[in-house]
Amino acid sequence: MQESEEVGRKRDIRALLAVIPPAEALKRRERSFTEMRIRLKYNPEVKPGTLHLNSVLAKELSVNEYVEVSVHGKRVKLKAVLSDNVPKEEVWGSADLKSFGIADNSIVTIRALKS
């Protein structure tokens, strides 16, 4: 009789659900981006070998000193210059990027590099 009573008892569902975190706890996790596709525009104020980007964008990508710009399989390592004058949805580069095959007003992938 005791075996049938043990089988007949149901487990408390609240005890089972205590292991699963609530949905709010899952939403609180922030996504960190390692790379981002963004528009690159030429700017005459930018020195060769540097890339101007917004400080909010740099914080999202964890940019310290250098960034890698890649487009169509070509990669270029540039020094990052943080500026709030640059819109968040674009980065500014010098016209010398044309020699690397990166055209004005093109979509590029940027990622932070460890210095």
N, C-alpha and C positions, 0 to 999 in steps of 0.2 A: 504494500500500500504506500510506503514512503517513496518508492521510486516513481510511482504514478503522480504523487503530489509534487515532487521536485520537477518533473517534466511539465506538469500543468501550470506551474508558476511562470509568470512572464517577467522579464527583466524590466526595470524601470527605464523608460525611454529617455528621461532627463539625464540619467547617469550616462547613458550611451552618447547623447548629444553634447555632453560637457567636453568631450575631446575635440569636437569640431569648432574652430574659431568662428565668431560671428562675421557677417559680411562686411561690416564697418571696419573690422581689423584688417581684412584683406585689401580694402580700398585704400587704406592709409599708406600702404607701401608706395613709395615714389619710384617711378621708372627712371633709370639713368641711361642716357644715350651714349654710345661710344662713337657714333658717327652720325652725320646728318647731311641730307642733300639740300643744297641751298644755292641761290643765284649769286654769281660772281660778276661784279661790274668793275670796269677800269675807272681809276680816279687819278688825275694828274698829281694830286697831293701826296700820294702813297709812294714811298721810296722803293726802289727795286729790292727784292728779297724779303719783303714784308707783306703782311696781310692784315688789314684793319677789320675788326669784327666787334660786334656789340658785346658789352661786358656781361649781359644777361645770358646771351648765347654761349659765351666762353665759360660761364659758370655751369651751364647745363652739360657741356661737353667735357668739363674738368680740364680746360686748357691752362697750362702753366706758362710755357715759353714758346714752344714750336707747335705748328699744325702741319698736317699732311693734306694736300689738295690733290684729288685724283679725278680724272675724267678720261673716259675711253682707254683705260689701261695705263695712262701716263700718270706718274706720281711726282709731286714736287714738295719738298720740305721748305717751309717758310717760317719766318719769325712772326709771332702773333703780337699785334698791337691792339690793345683794348681801347675802345672809344664809344662813348654814348651818342656821338653824332651819327653813327652808322645805324640804319634801320635794322631791326631784329631779323627780318626775313632776307637779308642780303649781306654779302661781305664785299670789301673793296680791295682790289689788287692793282698793281702797276701794269703799264702796257707791255713791260718786258715778258709777261706771262705768255704773250703770243709766240715767243720763240720756243716755249715748251709745248705748244699746241693747245693752249687754253684760250679760247676766244672770249671777247667781251660779251656780257649778258648771257652767259651759258650756265647751265645747271651743273654744279660740281659736288663731289662728296668731300666733306672735311672731317677730319678726326684728329684728336689730340695725340701728340707724341710725347713720350717721356724724354726729358732733356738729357 
